[in-house]
Amino acid sequence: MKQLTLIALAAISLFSSVIFAEDIPGVRKRQLMDFGWKFTTAPQTDANAENFDDASWRTVDLPHDWSIESKIDPNAPMSGAGGFFPAGVGWYRLKFDAPNDWKDKQVSIEFEGVYHNSDVWLNGVHLGFHPYGYTTFFYDLTPHLKPGQKNTIAVRVDNSKHINSRWYSGSGIYRHVWLNITNPVHVAQWGGFITTPEVTEDKATVQIQTIIQNDTDTNQSCQILNYFLNPSGEPLETDKSQVTVPAKGQTSVNQVIDVVFPKLWSPESPTFELMDTCVFLNDKLVDKVQTTFGIRSIKVSAENGFQLNGKTIKLCGGCVHHDNGCLGAAAFDRAEVRKVELLKAAGFNAIRTAHNPPSQAFLDACDKLGMLVIDESFDCWEKGKNPFDYSRVFKQWWQRDLDAMVLRDRNHPSVVIWSVGNEVVERDIPDGERICKMLTDRLRTLDTTRPITAANCWATQPRKWADMDPMFSRLDIAGYNYTLDNDKADHNRVPSRVMLATESYPGATYEYWRRVTANSFVIGDFVWTAMDYLGESGIGRSYASTRRTIDNAKKEQFPYHGAGCGDLDLTGLRKAISHYRNILWDRGEKLYMTVLEPAHDGKPYRATQWALPPSLESWTWPGREGNDLKVEVYGKFDKVCLYLNDKLIEEKATTKETRFRANFTVPYAPGALKAVAIQNDKEVAENILTTVDKPANIRLTPDRPEITSDGQDLCFVTVEIVDDKNRLNPTADNPIQFSVSGPAKIIGVDNGDLNTDAPYQSNQRNAYKGRALVILRSTRDSGDITLTARTEGLPDAILKIKSN
């Protein structure tokens, strides 16, 4: 552990870092290149050639993941680790016009994320190779661009060697692609860094570091000006700094602005400002970059824990992988925003991006919605976990990929902790300290405003836990995966160590949170996981039999193709553990009741360490009349009384001694099951589950009634089978057909069931426990969109939304 009594930290955010040509013609342009790509997975020999005939290839729009498009296969090379999805090699080609006025410009192409091992060509010229699937990379197109003509980008993506991931990775250009067009003298890529070393409610010092790049053959003398509007709407600006930028070189400029009575960024109030950076040559504006930022401060210490803007808070956290369920790895902006919205509504105030940098859109959403983030770089270092994982290129690429993560993300106020690794094989041997020092030393040259962690679990050899100490000594926060029971011993051994449960079992929620709240040096808990994800198939699965061992069940897991351990399922539906956690954290809910699903063979469920017995918020169990059902009630009350059809079944405490939960056994009979919370002999809350009638209708509920006609926006439509009183029927499993008319198309269907081989790219899906999900993608035309859902025996359901 780095021996620091107090780490004073502060940072600011960037999430709309460049402006468009329509705003300032001739100064800078950022052009989205997501539409009209030609694509194939058929074997090719010369598809990189400029004049290659790709007319027979199909046309796709980005973001694109070709693995999610096919059915799962037990023999797929991804295996259960990748959810049994196909992979292979894919080719992308795009023809685009380069206007004549780009002749004197600098033009670069930006890939936000390609999985993985990508080669890129422009007009037949090889621009470079990028192996890591999660970092942004750029190529300078200027030397090989043909202004006034058609130009061709070709991309080869090689995801053929497996196993290369421990979770579903997806395949292809799954994040956005951009062209950046600037003048030869401009703000360098990721060249703006804004920090606030001093923050109080009365005043903040804003420091702006700007790197100016000169791509001409002569030295250039230019002026730099930064300005933004203060909280009262008045402009605050730096003095114009005169700098000389060497030919084909860069110069760094540091400037300061003092802000009186700043609006501070926090999860409760994610307030932000707009900073404009202007570059002048001979008093002529040649570049302008707009940075969205939020002022906030961080301090971490063993004495006071994690402090944001001077206030100690506990991190109510969860880990997330990068996939978006039925969309696969495709990082649509709306999908990323919705994910953050769902997690925040579930009570989370912090997310760990396990185990790689997330999309830009995800961090933008965290900035704007107020979600704290641990931004993680790698799952492995020099020693790998699978034959073809990142360890094969770590020595050659770690610095470039670490730089890409930090330089891209260091202005986001949501990013409050960096992580340099997860359960790395070297964690308890001398190589662990060596590599950790190498990574953290480099990271601190790029950003000293945030603490650094890495997540560690038990050693692979029968060594002592204290063997982790050398690696932990290089970190500001020690990350504990499933090992927080070492907290007391480690605190006594290293009193200055700040600890964080970077992963915890869902079933250990109470015990972990007790340790978090009882110790100032333990700053939070991140459950594995906040949301279900594809791949790592079956680690969160319950088994309805005691005859098979868990290991044998895993071998027989197909078609189970996801983890199943999330607080939320793939459709975004909250499971019972999410409600329990929300109550435990005091994040809004007070009382919740759920019924454990009886196993089909009548025997107790067995579960992995990441699993909990399945349950439903339902009192509709046809065929179970007279059989005992297990009922769980969560709440922080003196006691809870449980009634069936107004008859008292039993009353039980829901206090700290019972871990704020009570378990009941109730013989099933249709009607109303009611839990009543009692505090100080008064009824203060109630929760009622009512038996519903047979299915009568389909209910369609959009997440938004209007979407944008930009070819990128999405509408998530929840599909429910309901009775004649509009109540969800959780026994319904109707096959539902979907059709759409108007300027949209169906790009994914889901129902949260991970134990099926039904394809996600389809126009049909069975209801699962009464529910399903269909996702619409807008076209670039505006108009009315009509979605129709149809199943035998029920009236058609019709939903209309607008695309503008």
N, C-alpha and C positions, 0 to 999 in steps of 0.2 A: 504494500500500500504506500502510495506517495505520502510522505510525512508532512501533511499540511494541517495546521489548526483550523484554517478557514480558507476556502477558495472563493474569491469574489469574482463573479462572472456576470457578463451582460451581453446581450446580442440583439440584433434587429433583423427584420425580415425582408426578403425579396421574393415576390411571386409573379409579378408582371414586368419582367426586367427590361423588355425592349418594346418600343413603340412601332406602329405600322406605317407603311409608306403613305397611306391615305392621310395620316396625321401630319407628317412633315415630308412632303415630296422631295426627293433628291438627297435626303439626309441618311435615312436608314429604312430598310424594309425587312420584314420577317414574314416569309411566305410559307404557309402550310402546304406540305407536299404529300398529303394522305390519299389523294383520289386518283383512280385510273391506273393503278399498277397492273401489269401482267404478271401472272403467277403460275408456276407448275411445280409438281414434285416428280415429274417424269425425268429419267436420266438425260443429262445434257453433256455435250462435249465442248461447244464453243459459244454458249449463251452469253458470255461476257463481251462478245464482239459487237462493235457499234451497229452494224447493219444486219445483225441476226434477225431472222424472221420469227417473231413471237405471236403471230396472228392467231395461231391455234390455242394459245394459252388462255386461261380464263382471266377475267378482269376482277380485281378485288380492291377494296378500299381499306386503308389502315385506320386504326390499329387492327392487326390481323394475326390470328393464331391458327395455324392449320391443324394442329393436333386435336383441338376440341371439335373439329368438324366431323370426325369419324367416330364410329362405334368403338367401344373398348374391346380388347382382345386379350385373352389370357396368355397368349404367346407374344404380346407386344414387347419390344425391347425395353421400354420404360419400366416394365414389371410393376409389381404392387407399389414400389416406391413412387413411381410416376403415375399411378392410377390406371395402369394397363392401357394407356393411350398410345397411338402410333407416333412415330417421329420421322427420322430420315433426313434427306437433303431437299431443300427448297430453293427455287430461283425466283427473283423478282426483277422486273424491268419497268422503267418509266421513261417516256419521252416527254420533254418539256421545252418550251420556247425560252430563249434567252434574248431579251430585247437588246437592240443596238446600244442603248444608253447604259448597259452594264459593262461596256468596253473599258471604262476607266474606274470600275468598282472592284471591290474585294468581295468575292462570292464564296461562301462555305456552305457545306451541307451538314446538318446536325441530326444524328440518330439518337433519340432518347433512350432506346433500348431494343436490342436484337438478341434473341436467344437461338443459338449462340454461334461462336466460331464463324464470324461473318467476313467475307471479302467483298470489297466495293470497287467498281470500275466506273469511270466517266469516259464516254466515247471510246471505249476499248482500252483505256489506260488504267492500270491497277493503282488504286489510291491507297490501299492498306488493308490490314487484317486486324480484327478485334475479337479476342476470344471470350471475354466475360459478358454474360448475358444481361447484366443488371446496371451497367454504368453507361452514361451518355458519352458519345464520341463524335468527333468532327473531322472533316477533310476539307482542305482548301481546293476549290474547283477552279480558281482563277487561271492557273497556267494552262489548263486543258479545255477551258470553256470556249464555245464558239458563239459569240454574240451575233444576233441576227439570224440564227439558224436553230434547227432542232438539235437538242442534245439528249443523250441517253445515259441514264444511270442503271447499272446492273448490280444486283446484290445476290451473292450465294450464301445461304445459311446452312451450316452443317450441324445438325443435331442427331447424327447417326450413331455415334459411339455411346454406348450405355453399359453400365448405369453411370450417369454423370450428375445425378441430383437425388436428394433424399425426399423430395416432394415433387408435385407436378410443376414443371417448368414452363410448359407450352413450347411452341416452335414458331419462329418467324419474326417479322418486324412488328412486334406487339405493342410498341409505343409510337408516339408521333415522330414524323420526319419534317424538318424545316429547311428552307434556304434562308441564309442570313446575308443580306446585301448591304454593304457599308462603303463609305469613302475610304481611301487608303489610310487616312489618319482618323482613328476611332477609338472608342473605349474597347479594350480587349475583351475577349470572351470571358465571362465570369470575372471581369476586371473591377467590379465595384464591391466593396466590403464596408458595411456600416455597422458600427458598434456603439454602445453607450456605457463607457467605463464608470460613469457616475449617474445614478438615478435616485431621485427622491420624488415625493409628491409635488414639491415646489419647483424642482429644476432638474433638467437632464442635459448632460453633455453628449452631443452626437458627433462622433468621429467618422469621417468619410475618407476611405482610402480608394483611390481610383488609379487603375493602370491604363495608360494611353499607349496604343500600338501604332507604329509608323511603318507601313508597308512600302514606302517609296524608297528611292535610292539616295536620297539626300536627307540631311538633318532638317527637322521641322520645328519651328517655334510656334507654340499654340497656347491658348488660354483655356482654363478650366473654371467653370462656375457651377456650384450646386445650390439648389434652392427648393424650398417647399413651404406650404402654408401652415402656420402654427395653429393651435387649437381655436384661436379666435378669428381665424381666416386671414391673418396678415402674413405677407411673404417674409420668410427668413432665408437669408442667403449668405454664402461664404464670399469672401473677397475673390476677385478673379486672380487665379494663380497662373503666372507665366512660366512655362516650362519648355525645355528643348528636348525633343525626342530623337534619339539617334536613328540614322537610316537603318531600316530593317530591324528595328529594336523597340524597346519599351521603356517607359519612365513611370514611376509611381509618384502620385501626388497625395498628400495628406492635408485635410481641411477639417475645420471644427465649426459647429453651430451649437449655441446654447438655447435650450427651449425652456420657457417659463411655464409652470403648471402643466406639464405634459399629460396626455392621456396614455395610461399605461396598458400594455397588452397583457391579457390574462385569459384563462379558459372561460371565466365568467364574463369578461368584457374584451373580446379580441379586436381592440381598436387599432387602426393603422393609418398611416400618413403616406403621401406620395412625394418622393424625392426625385427631382429632375437634375440630371448631370448633363451639362452642355459643353461641347468642345468647339472652340473657334480658331480659325486660321485667318489672320489679317481681318479680324472682326466679322468674319463670315461664319455662320453656324455650319459645321460640317458633320456633327454627330450629336444626337440627343438620346439618352437612355433614361427611362422612368423606372424607379425602384419603389415598390410598395413595401413599407416597413412598419414595424411596431416596436415601441420602446418598452423594454422590460429588463429586470435584473435578476440574476440567479446567484445564490450562495449555497454551498453544501458543506456541512461539517458534521462530525460525530455528535457534537453537543446540540445542534439545532436542526439537524436533518436537512431536508431540501427546502429552501426558501425561495419563493418567487415574489419579487417586489417587496422584500422584507418580511413576508409572512410565511410561516412554516406550513407546508401542505404535504399530505401523503399521496403518493402516486397510486391511484386506483387503476391498475393497468391490465392490459391483455396483449398477447403476441398475435400478430397476423402475418400470414403469407400473402403473396402478391396476386393470387388468382382471384377472379370475379365470378366463381361458380360456373354457370352455364355459358358464360362468355370466355371461359378459359383465362389465359393470361392477358387478353386484350385490355389495355388500360384506357378505356373510354373515360373522359373527364367526368361525365355524369355518374358512371359506375363508382368511381373513386370518391366522389362527393357523397353519394348515397351511403357508401360503406361507413364513412366517418359520421354521417348523420345517424345511422343506426347504432353505432357503437356509443356515441355520446348519449343518445336517448336511453341506452341500456345502463348508463351510469358510469361508463369509463371516462376518466379524464386524461389517460395516458395510453400510448400505443408503442409497442416495440416492433420494428419492421424486420421480422425474422425471415431469413438471415441474410439480408441483402438490402441495398438502397432501394427505396420505393420509387414510384413514378413521380414526376414533377407535379402532376395533378393531385396526387394524394397529399403531398405536403402543402400545396395551395389550399386544399380543403381544410387541413388541420389548422393552418394559419387563420383562415377566415371564420371557421366554426369554433375555434378555441380548444384544440386537442394537443396535449404535450406529447413529444415524440422522442424515443430512443432510435437514432438512425444507425443501422448496423451495416458493416462492410462485408464481412466474409463468414462463411460457415467452416472453412478449413484454411490452414496455412500450408506449410511445406509437406506435412504428412496428410494423406487423404483419408476419406471415409468410404469412397467408392472408386472403382478403377479409373474412371475418366472425369473426375471432378476437378475443381479449380486448383487443387494442389499441383496438377501437371504444369501449370503456367505461373504459379504464385511467385516464384523467384524473379521471373522476367517482368511480371505485370503488376505486382502488388502496389508499387508506388504510383503508377499511372491511374490505377483504379481507385486507390485511396484518395488521391488528389481530385479525381473527378467527382467523387462523393462529397468531399468537404467543400471544394470550390463552388460546386453547384448549390449546395444546401446550407452553407454557413450563414446566409442572410435570413433564413426562415426563423421567425420567433418561436414557432412550434417546436423546433428542434432544440432540445435542452440538454441532451446527452449524446455523445458519440459512443458507438460500440465497435471495437476492432476485431471481434471474433466471437464464435459460439462453440463451446465444448471442443475446442481444438485438441488434437491428439497430443500435442506437446505440452499441455497445461501444467504437468507436474514434474517435468524434467528440465534441465538447464536450457534446452533450446526454447522452451516456453518463455523464459525471462528474456532471452536474447531477441527473439522475434518480437515480443511485446514491446520491448524498449525501442526496437527499430521502428515499429509502427507508430507508437505514441510520440516518439521524438519527431518523426516526420509530420504527424498530424498537428503537433503544437507549433510547428513553423508556419502552418496555414491558419490556425485558429487557436487562440488561448482563452476564448471566452466561454467555453463549455467544459464540463468534466468528461472524462473518458472512462468507459467500463468495458468489460468483456464478460461473457457468461460462462461459468465453469460448473461442471458437475463432478461426480466421483471419478477418481482416477481409474484408468483401465487396468492398472496393475494393483496388487494389494499393498499400496503405499499409504502413507499417512496423509490426512487432509491438509496438514500443515505444509506438505510439499508444494502446495499451491502458492504459498506465501511469496516466493520470489517473483512469480508472474504478477500476483496481486499488487506487489510493491510498485509496479510501474503504472498502476491505474489510480484514478481518483475515487472511483466507486467500484467495489468488489461485487460482481454479479454472481448470484447463487442460483443454480438450476437444481431444484428439488432437494436442496441441502441446507435449508435455513435453520435446521435444528442444530447447526454448528454455531449459531449466533453468540451464545454466551461464552463458549470456550474461545472463540475467535476474538471476541471483544476483550476478554481478559488478557489474551496474548498480544493483541494489537489494538489498544484502546482508541486510536485515531481512525480506525477503518470505518468508512461509510459503506453500508451493506444494502443490497437490493435483491429481492427475489425476482430474478430475471425470468424464471419459469417456475410454475407450481402446478401440482395436480388439481383438477377441478374438485375432487373429493376432499381436498385438504384446505378448502377455502377458509374455514373458521380458524384453524390452527395457524395458518400463515398470517391472516389479518390480526390475530391476537398478538403475534410477535411484532408485526409492524406497528401497531398502536402502543405496545408496551415499551418500545425502545426508540429513543431519538435517533440512534445511529442506523436504524433500518428504515429506509425512506419510502418503501412501497412494495407492492406485489403485482407481478405480471403473470396471469394465468396462461397456461397452454391449453387451449387457445381462446382468443376472444370470439373468433368466427370459424366455422367449419371451412375446410379447404380440400382440394383435390390432392390425391397422392397420399403417401404414408398410410396406405390403405389399412383400415381396421384398427389403428392404434387406440381409438376411442370407442371401440365396439363392445356392446354387451352381448353375451351368449346365453341363449335360452336352454342350456343343458349343462349338467355337471359331468357328463360322461367323457366329453372331449376335453383335452387340455387346451389352454389358450394357444400354445404353440401349434398344435394340430389344427385348431380352428383358423389360425392365420394362414396356414398353408392352403386351406380350403376356402380362402376368403372371396375369390372371384365369384360374382361380379362386384363385390364391395370395393369401391374404387376411390374412397376418400377417407379422411381421418376420423370424422365423426365426434371429435372432442370439443367442438366449439360451444361457447355460450349461446351463439346464434347459429342456426343452420344455414345452408347455402342460399336459401331464399331470403334470409334476413329475419326469420321468425325466432323469437327468443325462447330458449328452453327454460325449464324450471330453475336450473342452477343460476341463470342470469338474474332471475327475480330474487333468489336467495342472496346472491352477492350484492345486489342493489340495496336490499334491506340491511344487510350486514354493514355496508359502507355508509349507511345513512344518506343515500343519494336520491331519495324521493319516494320510494315505495314503503308501505307500512305493513301490508298483510297479503299473503299469497297462499293459494291452496292448489295442490296437484295430486293426481292419482297415479300410482305406479301401474304400468301396464303388466297384466299377468302374462307369464310365459305360456306359449302354446302347449308345451308338454307338461305344464303344471308344476315344474320344478323351479327352484330359485335361479335367478340370473347369476351368471358369472361375468366378470368384467375385467378389462385391462386396467392398469393403473391410471389411465387417462379417461376412463369411462365412468358413467353413473347409470344406474338402471333407468330405462326409458320410462317417461311418465307423460301424462296428458292433463291439461286443464279442462277436464271433461267429467261429466257424470252420465255418460251415454255408453253403456256396456251391454248391448243385447247378447243374450245367451249366457250371461254370467249371473242371472238372478239367483239369489240365495248363496252365492259364493263370496267368500271374504275378499275384499280389496284393501290394499294398503293406501292410506291417505297421509300425505305430509302437509303440514301447515307451517309457514314461516312468518315470524313477526317478533318484535321486541316489546312484549307485554307481560303482565303478571301471569296471565293464562289465556287459553283459548278454549271456548266451548264449541263442540261439534254437534250439529243437529242433522238428522235425516227426516225429512218431511215433518219438521217442527218437533220431533222427539229427540231429547238429549241423548246422545250416544255416550259421550265422555267429555271430561274437561282435563286439560293438561297445561303445565307451565310452558311458556316460551320465553325463558330468561337466559341470562348468561350461563347458568348452570346446565341448561339443556341445549346450549349453542343456538338459542333463538329459533328452535324448531321443535315440532311435536309430531309424533307418529301415531296414527290410529289404525285400527282394523275395523272395517265396516262391512257387514253383509250387504251385498248390492241389492237394491230395489229401486226401480225408477222413481223419479220425483225430484226433490230439491235437497242438495247437500249444502249446509250453511255453516261457515266458521264465523264465530263472533269473538272479537278480541276484548278482553276485560283488563282495565287498568284502574287501580284504586277503586275497585268494586263498581266501576261504571263501564257500560258498553261503549267502546270508542271507535270500532271499525267492524265491518263484516265483509265476507266474500261468499258468494253463492254460485254453485254449479247446478245447472238444471238439465234434466234429461230432454233431449231434443227429439223432434218428430222426423219422419222419413224425408229424404231429399225432395225438394220441390222446385228449386230454382238454382241458377248459377249467378253468383254476384261477382261483378268486375269492378275493381277499385284501382284507379291509376294513382301513381305517386304524385303526379302533377296533371292538371287539366290542359296545360298548354306547353308545347315544347318549341325549340328553335329549329328552323328549317336550314340548318347548316350542314346536313349530312353526317353530323357527329352526335347530336343530342339523342337521348334515350328516354323512353317512358317505361317504367316498371309497373306492370299491371298484376295485382294480386287477384287470383281466381279462387273462389270459395263455393262449395256446394252447401246450400242452406235449406232449412225447412220452410214451411209456410209462414213462420213468424220471423224469418230472416236471421235465424240462428245457425251458426256453423254446425254441420253434421260431421263429426270427426271419424265416422266409420265409412264415409263415402270414398270410393276408389274409382269413380267413373272415368273412362277414357274420354278425353275432351279434345275436340278438333278446333283449331283456330284458323281464321282467315282474316285478311286485312285488305282494305281498299283505301285509296288516297295516298298521299306522299309519305309513306313509311313502309317498312318491311319488318318481318319477324326475324330476329337474329338469335334468339335463344328461348328455350323453355326449360322449366325445372319444377321440382316439387319437394326438394329436400331429402329425397330417398337416395341414399348412397349404395343401396344393395339392389341395383338394377343395371341392365346394360342398355337401357333406352337411350337413344342419342339425344344430345343437348341441342343440336342444330336440327330442328324439326318444326312441324306445325301441329303436333299433337303431344299430349302428355296425360298420363293418368293422374287423377287426384290422389294425393297421399295424405291420409288423415284429414281428408276433406279439402285440401289446399293444392294449389299449383301457382306457377308464376310464368308469365310470358313477357318478353322484352321486345319493344318496338324501337327501331332506329329510324330517325328522320331521313328524308332525302333532302336535296337542296331546293325543293319546290315547297311553296307554302300552300295551305289548304286544310280541309277537314279530313280527319283520319277516322275510319270506322273499323273497329275490331269486333268480330263475331266469334262467340264461343258456343260450341254445339256438342251435346251428348244425347244419346238415345234415352227417350222417356222423359226428358225435361225440356221446357221452353228454351229457345235460343236466347242467349244474352248478348246484348249489343251495347258497345261503349263508343262514344264519340269524343275525340279530343281535337285540339287545334294545333297546327304547326305554322308558326309565324316567323 
